[in-house]
Amino acid sequence: MNNVDIPWRRAVVSVDQFSRSDIDEIFALAARLSVGRTMPLTGKSIVNLFYEPSTRTSSSFYAAMTKLGGSVIPINEVNYSSVTKGESLEDTIRTLECYADALVLRHYDEDATERAVSVASVPIINAGNGAGEHPTQALLDLYTISKERGHIDGLTVTLMGDLKHGRTVHSLVKLLRMYDVKVQFVSPPELSLPRPYLVKEDTEYTDLEAVIDDTDILYVTRVQKERLSDSVAIDFSYAVTQSDMDRAKDEMVLMHPLPRVGEIPSELDSDPRAAYFRQMKYGLHVRMALLVSMIGRD
Ligand code: ASP
């Protein structure tokens, strides 16, 4: 079965599963839940199953679930689980689904979510599959754009960093294609966006200076060191500077999925255009909306 054919309420594998009206519905629910005090997930539970490190994704799913009245079995360190004894992903999924209404899975293999979906009878949420996708992050990134700017159509979005391995970028680019948005990319050639994600209107640069002036949204990512083989030395250090911000539009929105490791110096944090901390809060609301949509109905 192709990912696109899987209803997203059954499993979130890729952003390809969402239509614009699905996204509108999720965003409207996220906005309602952000101010509501209801507990629609009382009695429900999820497992956070993380084979790779996570701070924001795992804790925001945890917070989302508990704010909605539900509970979480956190397996953030699979090394202390039977995975160390050699248990397969499939058997781990079959085990954990006995105890929960949905599984949030982060795994280093790009086919892990699909493998999990093929054996699971409860909803699976892809919380990052290697260098593949990170659909819930991209939804919260898009939500951040719509909240910060009030609209998505008509904007110029610049994505800068490790576009080759950045799974948040891969998902976000696909979502942006659904809108009337100009997308431009800044990276060293070795870390450029994989060709299948590019369309002919896209423009690619190696320097932010060339595009900062007309950028409405600047989305910065770190080099995904863990995905580079030791033999590849990337000579690419970059940071958004105060002089970039001076040249940027007054209403530009500066985003980062975090963690940052030098790409945005902390001196820029007090600039009202720096949205990366607000972005995390928006993420909580989007994840609440996804959970309610996926497991809130019997
Ligand atoms: N936290 C994001 C991810 O898991 C971004 C990153 O790690 O650079 O993909």
py3Dmol code that shows the C-alpha trace and the ligand (Angstrom):
import py3Dmol

protein = """\
ATOM      1  CA  MET A   1       0.000   0.000   0.000  1.00  0.00           C
ATOM      2  CA  ASN A   2       1.291   3.441  -0.921  1.00  0.00           C
ATOM      3  CA  ASN A   3       1.641   5.925   1.974  1.00  0.00           C
ATOM      4  CA  VAL A   4      -0.763   8.310   0.317  1.00  0.00           C
ATOM      5  CA  ASP A   5      -3.493   5.670   0.507  1.00  0.00           C
ATOM      6  CA  ILE A   6      -3.186   5.269   4.270  1.00  0.00           C
ATOM      7  CA  PRO A   7      -5.664   7.576   6.012  1.00  0.00           C
ATOM      8  CA  TRP A   8      -3.597   9.863   8.261  1.00  0.00           C
ATOM      9  CA  ARG A   9      -5.908   9.171  11.194  1.00  0.00           C
ATOM     10  CA  ARG A  10      -4.797   5.531  10.968  1.00  0.00           C
ATOM     11  CA  ALA A  11      -1.074   6.305  10.669  1.00  0.00           C
ATOM     12  CA  VAL A  12       0.980   9.418   9.996  1.00  0.00           C
ATOM     13  CA  VAL A  13       3.815   8.223   7.777  1.00  0.00           C
ATOM     14  CA  SER A  14       4.447  11.149   5.436  1.00  0.00           C
ATOM     15  CA  VAL A  15       3.100  14.626   4.764  1.00  0.00           C
ATOM     16  CA  ASP A  16       1.933  13.253   1.402  1.00  0.00           C
ATOM     17  CA  GLN A  17      -1.135  11.957   3.219  1.00  0.00           C
ATOM     18  CA  PHE A  18      -2.501  15.431   4.036  1.00  0.00           C
ATOM     19  CA  SER A  19      -4.678  17.632   1.867  1.00  0.00           C
ATOM     20  CA  ARG A  20      -5.052  21.374   2.362  1.00  0.00           C
ATOM     21  CA  SER A  21      -8.435  20.832   3.944  1.00  0.00           C
ATOM     22  CA  ASP A  22      -6.980  18.238   6.367  1.00  0.00           C
ATOM     23  CA  ILE A  23      -4.369  20.817   7.321  1.00  0.00           C
ATOM     24  CA  ASP A  24      -6.999  23.535   7.817  1.00  0.00           C
ATOM     25  CA  GLU A  25      -8.928  21.148  10.059  1.00  0.00           C
ATOM     26  CA  ILE A  26      -5.846  20.253  12.143  1.00  0.00           C
ATOM     27  CA  PHE A  27      -4.855  23.907  12.510  1.00  0.00           C
ATOM     28  CA  ALA A  28      -8.357  24.932  13.563  1.00  0.00           C
ATOM     29  CA  LEU A  29      -8.410  22.165  16.163  1.00  0.00           C
ATOM     30  CA  ALA A  30      -4.901  23.109  17.363  1.00  0.00           C
ATOM     31  CA  ALA A  31      -6.063  26.697  17.885  1.00  0.00           C
ATOM     32  CA  ARG A  32      -9.143  25.540  19.817  1.00  0.00           C
ATOM     33  CA  LEU A  33      -7.157  23.124  21.994  1.00  0.00           C
ATOM     34  CA  SER A  34      -4.556  25.780  22.776  1.00  0.00           C
ATOM     35  CA  VAL A  35      -7.148  27.711  24.760  1.00  0.00           C
ATOM     36  CA  GLY A  36      -9.432  24.870  25.851  1.00  0.00           C
ATOM     37  CA  ARG A  37      -9.443  22.993  29.108  1.00  0.00           C
ATOM     38  CA  THR A  38     -11.058  19.792  27.907  1.00  0.00           C
ATOM     39  CA  MET A  39      -9.662  16.317  28.536  1.00  0.00           C
ATOM     40  CA  PRO A  40     -10.843  14.348  25.495  1.00  0.00           C
ATOM     41  CA  LEU A  41      -8.158  11.669  25.867  1.00  0.00           C
ATOM     42  CA  THR A  42      -8.955  10.623  29.425  1.00  0.00           C
ATOM     43  CA  GLY A  43      -8.353   6.881  29.695  1.00  0.00           C
ATOM     44  CA  LYS A  44      -6.228   6.772  26.511  1.00  0.00           C
ATOM     45  CA  SER A  45      -2.517   6.148  26.348  1.00  0.00           C
ATOM     46  CA  ILE A  46       0.355   6.282  23.886  1.00  0.00           C
ATOM     47  CA  VAL A  47       3.840   4.813  23.804  1.00  0.00           C
ATOM     48  CA  ASN A  48       6.730   7.099  22.882  1.00  0.00           C
ATOM     49  CA  LEU A  49       9.164   4.700  21.225  1.00  0.00           C
ATOM     50  CA  PHE A  50      12.389   6.527  20.350  1.00  0.00           C
ATOM     51  CA  TYR A  51      15.403   4.783  18.812  1.00  0.00           C
ATOM     52  CA  GLU A  52      17.127   8.150  18.287  1.00  0.00           C
ATOM     53  CA  PRO A  53      17.625  11.094  20.663  1.00  0.00           C
ATOM     54  CA  SER A  54      14.824  13.589  21.114  1.00  0.00           C
ATOM     55  CA  THR A  55      14.012  16.488  23.394  1.00  0.00           C
ATOM     56  CA  ARG A  56      11.139  18.421  21.826  1.00  0.00           C
ATOM     57  CA  THR A  57       9.277  15.737  19.911  1.00  0.00           C
ATOM     58  CA  SER A  58       9.125  13.222  22.742  1.00  0.00           C
ATOM     59  CA  SER A  59       8.378  15.744  25.472  1.00  0.00           C
ATOM     60  CA  SER A  60       5.798  17.631  23.438  1.00  0.00           C
ATOM     61  CA  PHE A  61       3.918  14.426  22.651  1.00  0.00           C
ATOM     62  CA  TYR A  62       4.156  13.625  26.364  1.00  0.00           C
ATOM     63  CA  ALA A  63       2.862  17.054  27.342  1.00  0.00           C
ATOM     64  CA  ALA A  64       0.151  16.996  24.672  1.00  0.00           C
ATOM     65  CA  MET A  65      -1.127  13.631  25.820  1.00  0.00           C
ATOM     66  CA  THR A  66      -1.167  14.475  29.522  1.00  0.00           C
ATOM     67  CA  LYS A  67      -2.766  17.900  28.960  1.00  0.00           C
ATOM     68  CA  LEU A  68      -5.582  16.104  27.155  1.00  0.00           C
ATOM     69  CA  GLY A  69      -6.110  13.737  30.082  1.00  0.00           C
ATOM     70  CA  GLY A  70      -4.226  10.739  28.684  1.00  0.00           C
ATOM     71  CA  SER A  71      -1.066   8.938  29.751  1.00  0.00           C
ATOM     72  CA  VAL A  72       2.262   7.992  28.177  1.00  0.00           C
ATOM     73  CA  ILE A  73       4.606   5.023  28.348  1.00  0.00           C
ATOM     74  CA  PRO A  74       7.940   6.658  27.569  1.00  0.00           C
ATOM     75  CA  ILE A  75      10.597   4.472  25.955  1.00  0.00           C
ATOM     76  CA  ASN A  76      13.055   7.167  25.117  1.00  0.00           C
ATOM     77  CA  GLU A  77      16.088   5.021  25.551  1.00  0.00           C
ATOM     78  CA  VAL A  78      15.540   1.749  23.752  1.00  0.00           C
ATOM     79  CA  ASN A  79      18.898   0.519  25.033  1.00  0.00           C
ATOM     80  CA  TYR A  80      17.185  -0.249  28.317  1.00  0.00           C
ATOM     81  CA  SER A  81      14.456  -2.236  26.571  1.00  0.00           C
ATOM     82  CA  SER A  82      14.488  -5.655  24.947  1.00  0.00           C
ATOM     83  CA  VAL A  83      15.748  -4.011  21.761  1.00  0.00           C
ATOM     84  CA  THR A  84      19.201  -4.593  23.288  1.00  0.00           C
ATOM     85  CA  LYS A  85      18.391  -8.293  23.495  1.00  0.00           C
ATOM     86  CA  GLY A  86      17.890  -8.302  19.747  1.00  0.00           C
ATOM     87  CA  GLU A  87      14.124  -7.886  19.551  1.00  0.00           C
ATOM     88  CA  SER A  88      12.942  -6.862  16.094  1.00  0.00           C
ATOM     89  CA  LEU A  89      11.097  -3.616  15.479  1.00  0.00           C
ATOM     90  CA  GLU A  90       8.050  -5.627  14.427  1.00  0.00           C
ATOM     91  CA  ASP A  91       7.952  -7.620  17.672  1.00  0.00           C
ATOM     92  CA  THR A  92       8.519  -4.482  19.735  1.00  0.00           C
ATOM     93  CA  ILE A  93       5.560  -2.843  17.989  1.00  0.00           C
ATOM     94  CA  ARG A  94       3.351  -5.918  18.493  1.00  0.00           C
ATOM     95  CA  THR A  95       4.245  -5.874  22.172  1.00  0.00           C
ATOM     96  CA  LEU A  96       3.710  -2.208  22.871  1.00  0.00           C
ATOM     97  CA  GLU A  97       0.441  -1.960  21.001  1.00  0.00           C
ATOM     98  CA  CYS A  98      -1.035  -4.285  23.638  1.00  0.00           C
ATOM     99  CA  TYR A  99      -0.661  -1.467  26.156  1.00  0.00           C
ATOM    100  CA  ALA A 100      -1.566   1.669  24.231  1.00  0.00           C
ATOM    101  CA  ASP A 101      -3.960   3.356  21.804  1.00  0.00           C
ATOM    102  CA  ALA A 102      -1.191   4.722  19.552  1.00  0.00           C
ATOM    103  CA  LEU A 103       2.584   4.540  19.132  1.00  0.00           C
ATOM    104  CA  VAL A 104       4.847   7.509  18.422  1.00  0.00           C
ATOM    105  CA  LEU A 105       7.921   6.119  16.695  1.00  0.00           C
ATOM    106  CA  ARG A 106      11.300   7.663  15.936  1.00  0.00           C
ATOM    107  CA  HIS A 107      13.762   5.356  14.216  1.00  0.00           C
ATOM    108  CA  TYR A 108      17.019   5.654  12.299  1.00  0.00           C
ATOM    109  CA  ASP A 109      15.782   3.514   9.371  1.00  0.00           C
ATOM    110  CA  GLU A 110      13.825   5.270   6.664  1.00  0.00           C
ATOM    111  CA  ASP A 111      11.483   2.302   6.200  1.00  0.00           C
ATOM    112  CA  ALA A 112      10.792   1.877   9.931  1.00  0.00           C
ATOM    113  CA  THR A 113       7.418   3.625  10.001  1.00  0.00           C
ATOM    114  CA  GLU A 114       6.116   1.555   7.111  1.00  0.00           C
ATOM    115  CA  ARG A 115       7.349  -1.640   8.758  1.00  0.00           C
ATOM    116  CA  ALA A 116       5.629  -0.624  11.984  1.00  0.00           C
ATOM    117  CA  VAL A 117       2.395   0.220  10.182  1.00  0.00           C
ATOM    118  CA  SER A 118       2.397  -3.130   8.416  1.00  0.00           C
ATOM    119  CA  VAL A 119       2.191  -5.030  11.718  1.00  0.00           C
ATOM    120  CA  ALA A 120       0.381  -2.557  13.965  1.00  0.00           C
ATOM    121  CA  SER A 121      -3.303  -2.496  14.711  1.00  0.00           C
ATOM    122  CA  VAL A 122      -3.148   0.860  16.531  1.00  0.00           C
ATOM    123  CA  PRO A 123      -2.246   4.215  14.928  1.00  0.00           C
ATOM    124  CA  ILE A 124       1.462   4.899  14.383  1.00  0.00           C
ATOM    125  CA  ILE A 125       2.878   8.422  14.262  1.00  0.00           C
ATOM    126  CA  ASN A 126       6.177   8.945  12.466  1.00  0.00           C
ATOM    127  CA  ALA A 127       8.304  11.097  14.772  1.00  0.00           C
ATOM    128  CA  GLY A 128      11.275  11.003  12.387  1.00  0.00           C
ATOM    129  CA  ASN A 129      12.466   8.151  10.150  1.00  0.00           C
ATOM    130  CA  GLY A 130      16.193   8.614   9.629  1.00  0.00           C
ATOM    131  CA  ALA A 131      16.886  11.220   6.983  1.00  0.00           C
ATOM    132  CA  GLY A 132      13.426  10.603   5.532  1.00  0.00           C
ATOM    133  CA  GLU A 133      10.611  12.684   6.960  1.00  0.00           C
ATOM    134  CA  HIS A 134       9.372  14.335  10.119  1.00  0.00           C
ATOM    135  CA  PRO A 135       5.734  15.018   9.265  1.00  0.00           C
ATOM    136  CA  THR A 136       4.511  16.297  12.627  1.00  0.00           C
ATOM    137  CA  GLN A 137       7.387  18.777  12.759  1.00  0.00           C
ATOM    138  CA  ALA A 138       6.531  20.035   9.284  1.00  0.00           C
ATOM    139  CA  LEU A 139       2.895  20.492  10.256  1.00  0.00           C
ATOM    140  CA  LEU A 140       3.936  22.536  13.272  1.00  0.00           C
ATOM    141  CA  ASP A 141       6.366  24.514  11.113  1.00  0.00           C
ATOM    142  CA  LEU A 142       3.566  25.337   8.706  1.00  0.00           C
ATOM    143  CA  TYR A 143       1.278  26.202  11.611  1.00  0.00           C
ATOM    144  CA  THR A 144       3.973  28.534  12.927  1.00  0.00           C
ATOM    145  CA  ILE A 145       4.135  30.272   9.551  1.00  0.00           C
ATOM    146  CA  SER A 146       0.375  30.698   9.416  1.00  0.00           C
ATOM    147  CA  LYS A 147       0.197  31.956  13.012  1.00  0.00           C
ATOM    148  CA  GLU A 148       3.118  34.343  12.678  1.00  0.00           C
ATOM    149  CA  ARG A 149       2.148  35.762   9.276  1.00  0.00           C
ATOM    150  CA  GLY A 150      -1.595  35.161   9.194  1.00  0.00           C
ATOM    151  CA  HIS A 151      -1.360  33.377   5.821  1.00  0.00           C
ATOM    152  CA  ILE A 152       0.862  31.027   3.855  1.00  0.00           C
ATOM    153  CA  ASP A 153       0.073  31.799   0.200  1.00  0.00           C
ATOM    154  CA  GLY A 154       2.185  34.533  -1.352  1.00  0.00           C
ATOM    155  CA  LEU A 155       5.218  34.115   0.920  1.00  0.00           C
ATOM    156  CA  THR A 156       8.862  33.575  -0.007  1.00  0.00           C
ATOM    157  CA  VAL A 157      10.393  30.842   2.128  1.00  0.00           C
ATOM    158  CA  THR A 158      14.162  30.303   2.334  1.00  0.00           C
ATOM    159  CA  LEU A 159      15.457  27.031   3.764  1.00  0.00           C
ATOM    160  CA  MET A 160      19.099  26.997   4.800  1.00  0.00           C
ATOM    161  CA  GLY A 161      21.398  24.300   6.170  1.00  0.00           C
ATOM    162  CA  ASP A 162      21.745  20.572   5.697  1.00  0.00           C
ATOM    163  CA  LEU A 163      18.970  20.157   3.170  1.00  0.00           C
ATOM    164  CA  LYS A 164      20.240  16.752   2.131  1.00  0.00           C
ATOM    165  CA  HIS A 165      19.774  14.981   5.453  1.00  0.00           C
ATOM    166  CA  GLY A 166      17.312  17.302   7.199  1.00  0.00           C
ATOM    167  CA  ARG A 167      14.084  15.332   7.486  1.00  0.00           C
ATOM    168  CA  THR A 168      12.160  18.371   8.724  1.00  0.00           C
ATOM    169  CA  VAL A 169      13.123  20.166   5.508  1.00  0.00           C
ATOM    170  CA  HIS A 170      12.033  17.219   3.354  1.00  0.00           C
ATOM    171  CA  SER A 171       8.578  17.183   4.907  1.00  0.00           C
ATOM    172  CA  LEU A 172       8.207  20.963   4.988  1.00  0.00           C
ATOM    173  CA  VAL A 173       9.166  21.379   1.321  1.00  0.00           C
ATOM    174  CA  LYS A 174       6.455  18.923   0.314  1.00  0.00           C
ATOM    175  CA  LEU A 175       3.851  20.737   2.398  1.00  0.00           C
ATOM    176  CA  LEU A 176       4.864  24.123   0.979  1.00  0.00           C
ATOM    177  CA  ARG A 177       4.248  22.778  -2.534  1.00  0.00           C
ATOM    178  CA  MET A 178       0.553  22.700  -1.672  1.00  0.00           C
ATOM    179  CA  TYR A 179       0.543  26.504  -1.353  1.00  0.00           C
ATOM    180  CA  ASP A 180       1.376  29.394  -3.610  1.00  0.00           C
ATOM    181  CA  VAL A 181       4.820  29.886  -2.102  1.00  0.00           C
ATOM    182  CA  LYS A 182       8.213  30.726  -3.581  1.00  0.00           C
ATOM    183  CA  VAL A 183      10.841  28.380  -2.130  1.00  0.00           C
ATOM    184  CA  GLN A 184      14.590  29.001  -2.234  1.00  0.00           C
ATOM    185  CA  PHE A 185      17.408  26.917  -0.822  1.00  0.00           C
ATOM    186  CA  VAL A 186      20.780  27.824   0.696  1.00  0.00           C
ATOM    187  CA  SER A 187      23.353  25.086   1.340  1.00  0.00           C
ATOM    188  CA  PRO A 188      26.794  23.952   0.312  1.00  0.00           C
ATOM    189  CA  PRO A 189      26.600  21.773  -2.811  1.00  0.00           C
ATOM    190  CA  GLU A 190      27.386  18.619  -0.771  1.00  0.00           C
ATOM    191  CA  LEU A 191      24.319  19.189   1.392  1.00  0.00           C
ATOM    192  CA  SER A 192      21.858  20.357  -1.219  1.00  0.00           C
ATOM    193  CA  LEU A 193      18.265  19.211  -1.350  1.00  0.00           C
ATOM    194  CA  PRO A 194      17.882  15.753  -2.948  1.00  0.00           C
ATOM    195  CA  ARG A 195      16.712  16.184  -6.553  1.00  0.00           C
ATOM    196  CA  PRO A 196      13.314  14.475  -6.121  1.00  0.00           C
ATOM    197  CA  TYR A 197      12.231  17.282  -3.786  1.00  0.00           C
ATOM    198  CA  LEU A 198      13.103  20.042  -6.273  1.00  0.00           C
ATOM    199  CA  VAL A 199      10.811  21.596  -8.860  1.00  0.00           C
ATOM    200  CA  LYS A 200      12.036  23.668 -11.775  1.00  0.00           C
ATOM    201  CA  GLU A 201      10.925  27.028 -10.306  1.00  0.00           C
ATOM    202  CA  ASP A 202      13.173  26.502  -7.245  1.00  0.00           C
ATOM    203  CA  THR A 203      16.382  28.453  -6.867  1.00  0.00           C
ATOM    204  CA  GLU A 204      19.482  27.173  -5.070  1.00  0.00           C
ATOM    205  CA  TYR A 205      22.232  29.283  -3.515  1.00  0.00           C
ATOM    206  CA  THR A 206      25.339  28.749  -1.440  1.00  0.00           C
ATOM    207  CA  ASP A 207      25.090  32.044   0.399  1.00  0.00           C
ATOM    208  CA  LEU A 208      22.297  33.612   2.450  1.00  0.00           C
ATOM    209  CA  GLU A 209      23.335  37.073   1.361  1.00  0.00           C
ATOM    210  CA  ALA A 210      21.900  36.459  -2.100  1.00  0.00           C
ATOM    211  CA  VAL A 211      18.370  35.916  -0.797  1.00  0.00           C
ATOM    212  CA  ILE A 212      17.979  37.503   2.621  1.00  0.00           C
ATOM    213  CA  ASP A 213      16.349  40.703   1.316  1.00  0.00           C
ATOM    214  CA  ASP A 214      13.276  39.107  -0.220  1.00  0.00           C
ATOM    215  CA  THR A 215      12.810  36.324   2.359  1.00  0.00           C
ATOM    216  CA  ASP A 216       9.578  36.242   4.380  1.00  0.00           C
ATOM    217  CA  ILE A 217      10.368  33.053   6.272  1.00  0.00           C
ATOM    218  CA  LEU A 218      13.952  31.989   6.996  1.00  0.00           C
ATOM    219  CA  TYR A 219      14.040  28.348   8.113  1.00  0.00           C
ATOM    220  CA  VAL A 220      17.486  27.344   9.365  1.00  0.00           C
ATOM    221  CA  THR A 221      18.699  23.819  10.201  1.00  0.00           C
ATOM    222  CA  ARG A 222      21.858  22.345  11.638  1.00  0.00           C
ATOM    223  CA  VAL A 223      24.234  20.009   9.809  1.00  0.00           C
ATOM    224  CA  GLN A 224      22.978  16.510  10.649  1.00  0.00           C
ATOM    225  CA  LYS A 225      26.379  15.240  11.737  1.00  0.00           C
ATOM    226  CA  GLU A 226      24.992  11.868  12.771  1.00  0.00           C
ATOM    227  CA  ARG A 227      24.039  11.170   9.147  1.00  0.00           C
ATOM    228  CA  LEU A 228      27.422  12.016   7.636  1.00  0.00           C
ATOM    229  CA  SER A 229      29.903   9.232   7.178  1.00  0.00           C
ATOM    230  CA  ASP A 230      33.167   9.878   8.986  1.00  0.00           C
ATOM    231  CA  SER A 231      35.034  10.118   5.704  1.00  0.00           C
ATOM    232  CA  VAL A 232      32.985  13.110   4.542  1.00  0.00           C
ATOM    233  CA  ALA A 233      34.386  16.372   5.814  1.00  0.00           C
ATOM    234  CA  ILE A 234      31.936  19.185   5.237  1.00  0.00           C
ATOM    235  CA  ASP A 235      33.532  22.550   5.361  1.00  0.00           C
ATOM    236  CA  PHE A 236      30.343  24.470   6.003  1.00  0.00           C
ATOM    237  CA  SER A 237      29.926  26.663   8.969  1.00  0.00           C
ATOM    238  CA  TYR A 238      27.240  29.266   8.797  1.00  0.00           C
ATOM    239  CA  ALA A 239      25.263  31.448  11.093  1.00  0.00           C
ATOM    240  CA  VAL A 240      22.595  34.056  10.705  1.00  0.00           C
ATOM    241  CA  THR A 241      24.248  37.311  11.697  1.00  0.00           C
ATOM    242  CA  GLN A 242      22.998  40.635  13.015  1.00  0.00           C
ATOM    243  CA  SER A 243      23.849  42.159   9.661  1.00  0.00           C
ATOM    244  CA  ASP A 244      21.630  39.556   7.927  1.00  0.00           C
ATOM    245  CA  MET A 245      18.833  40.559  10.309  1.00  0.00           C
ATOM    246  CA  ASP A 246      19.465  44.237   9.579  1.00  0.00           C
ATOM    247  CA  ARG A 247      18.983  43.567   5.893  1.00  0.00           C
ATOM    248  CA  ALA A 248      15.970  41.285   6.384  1.00  0.00           C
ATOM    249  CA  LYS A 249      12.369  42.479   6.194  1.00  0.00           C
ATOM    250  CA  ASP A 250      10.853  43.840   9.409  1.00  0.00           C
ATOM    251  CA  GLU A 251       8.202  41.136   9.322  1.00  0.00           C
ATOM    252  CA  MET A 252      10.515  38.245   8.398  1.00  0.00           C
ATOM    253  CA  VAL A 253      10.056  35.170  10.584  1.00  0.00           C
ATOM    254  CA  LEU A 254      13.206  33.330  11.701  1.00  0.00           C
ATOM    255  CA  MET A 255      12.555  29.648  12.389  1.00  0.00           C
ATOM    256  CA  HIS A 256      14.601  26.591  13.386  1.00  0.00           C
ATOM    257  CA  PRO A 257      13.370  23.093  14.291  1.00  0.00           C
ATOM    258  CA  LEU A 258      16.103  22.978  16.968  1.00  0.00           C
ATOM    259  CA  PRO A 259      18.513  21.935  18.336  1.00  0.00           C
ATOM    260  CA  ARG A 260      20.688  24.762  17.051  1.00  0.00           C
ATOM    261  CA  VAL A 261      24.419  24.302  17.200  1.00  0.00           C
ATOM    262  CA  GLY A 262      25.708  27.701  16.224  1.00  0.00           C
ATOM    263  CA  GLU A 263      23.518  28.550  13.206  1.00  0.00           C
ATOM    264  CA  ILE A 264      21.583  31.179  15.167  1.00  0.00           C
ATOM    265  CA  PRO A 265      23.582  32.980  17.863  1.00  0.00           C
ATOM    266  CA  SER A 266      21.720  33.601  21.125  1.00  0.00           C
ATOM    267  CA  GLU A 267      22.186  37.358  20.610  1.00  0.00           C
ATOM    268  CA  LEU A 268      19.363  37.168  18.069  1.00  0.00           C
ATOM    269  CA  ASP A 269      16.902  35.574  20.518  1.00  0.00           C
ATOM    270  CA  SER A 270      15.479  38.916  21.640  1.00  0.00           C
ATOM    271  CA  ASP A 271      14.713  40.003  18.070  1.00  0.00           C
ATOM    272  CA  PRO A 272      10.911  39.824  17.743  1.00  0.00           C
ATOM    273  CA  ARG A 273      11.379  38.073  14.403  1.00  0.00           C
ATOM    274  CA  ALA A 274      13.050  35.096  16.143  1.00  0.00           C
ATOM    275  CA  ALA A 275      10.170  32.618  16.299  1.00  0.00           C
ATOM    276  CA  TYR A 276      11.953  29.374  17.205  1.00  0.00           C
ATOM    277  CA  PHE A 277      10.808  29.335  20.834  1.00  0.00           C
ATOM    278  CA  ARG A 278       7.217  30.169  19.875  1.00  0.00           C
ATOM    279  CA  GLN A 279       7.516  27.430  17.239  1.00  0.00           C
ATOM    280  CA  MET A 280       7.859  24.835  20.032  1.00  0.00           C
ATOM    281  CA  LYS A 281       4.678  26.041  21.705  1.00  0.00           C
ATOM    282  CA  TYR A 282       2.799  25.856  18.425  1.00  0.00           C
ATOM    283  CA  GLY A 283       4.146  22.327  18.133  1.00  0.00           C
ATOM    284  CA  LEU A 284       2.485  21.315  21.360  1.00  0.00           C
ATOM    285  CA  HIS A 285      -0.877  22.484  20.027  1.00  0.00           C
ATOM    286  CA  VAL A 286      -0.480  20.760  16.668  1.00  0.00           C
ATOM    287  CA  ARG A 287       0.472  17.499  18.365  1.00  0.00           C
ATOM    288  CA  MET A 288      -2.551  17.812  20.662  1.00  0.00           C
ATOM    289  CA  ALA A 289      -4.729  18.218  17.568  1.00  0.00           C
ATOM    290  CA  LEU A 290      -3.197  15.180  15.883  1.00  0.00           C
ATOM    291  CA  LEU A 291      -3.690  13.004  18.945  1.00  0.00           C
ATOM    292  CA  VAL A 292      -7.324  14.061  19.381  1.00  0.00           C
ATOM    293  CA  SER A 293      -7.984  13.464  15.680  1.00  0.00           C
ATOM    294  CA  MET A 294      -6.337  10.047  15.702  1.00  0.00           C
ATOM    295  CA  ILE A 295      -7.409   8.503  18.992  1.00  0.00           C
ATOM    296  CA  GLY A 296     -10.043  10.860  20.391  1.00  0.00           C
ATOM    297  CA  ARG A 297     -12.932   9.055  18.755  1.00  0.00           C
ATOM    298  CA  ASP A 298     -13.918   5.484  19.466  1.00  0.00           C
TER     299      ASP A 298
END
"""
ligand_1 = """\
9
LIG
N 14.809 17.902 15.888
C 14.777 17.802 14.446
C 14.809 16.347 13.997
O 14.677 15.452 14.808
C 15.843 18.620 13.805
C 17.259 18.220 14.080
O 17.530 17.277 14.823
O 18.140 18.883 13.525
O 14.927 16.093 12.828
"""
view = py3Dmol.view(width=600, height=400)
view.addModel(protein, "pdb")
view.setStyle({"model": 0}, {"cartoon": {"style": "trace"}})
view.addModel(ligand_1, "xyz")
view.setStyle({"model": 1}, {"stick": {}})
view.zoomTo()
view.show()
